[in-house]
């Protein structure tokens, strides 16, 4: 993890800025992802199945490059923030803030009872932008106003490997082998835009304060979820796989 901050005046006693940056990188070895590891899958049988899939794909003009195992699990993130403070005059002060988070995390990696190819383990990618504007005003000794507006943009999606069906073969040794794109991640994304506006006018009358204001929120969502769009093939064991005996097939559900 590393970071840096920088701040100071732009115009003396009037306009100030503050900036910060942080990068986080975490990686872990996967104990179930390599030959001779703690995986219950038979790596020799799994490799033979994978080679067969590659040959069958090549016969149809598809160059499948998936490899066994996901040696690393990781989480990456970059965070950026910028803030401006503006003393407009003795009665008005404005603040503008922007923040951005760019994060990526590896999901669905190999486990003790499930060996997967590198394209089956997808990246979950999230990008968040937030913009905030605030204006504080005073009118005489007894009246004040606070205006606050925000915009938040969130873009979440799953990034699998190149387009390819999901092939699952059970009883590969003591575990299950999964090849290709994970069935629920072939096309999966969520976009969100959120807007808020708040304005409060306060009038102080002796021991009492009267506040009139509004708070409004607006949402816009777009959700993409297409499961099994490249097809999903499930086999009970390696013998059924080689014989072409499908236990279950899913497409475009």
Secondary structure, DSSP 8 states (H G I E B T S, - for coil): -EEEEEEEEEETTTEEEEEEEEEEEEEEE-TTSSTTSS--B-HHHHHHHHHHHHHHHHHTT------B---EEEEEEEEEEEEEEEE-SSSEEEEEEEEEEEEEEE-S--BTTEEEBTTTS-EEEEEEEEEEEEEEEEETTTEEEEEEEEEEEEEEEEE-SSS--EEEEEEEBTEEEEESS-TTSSEEEEEEEEEEEEEEEEEEETTEEEEEEEEEEEEEEEEEEETTTT-EEEESSHHHHHHT--SEEE---
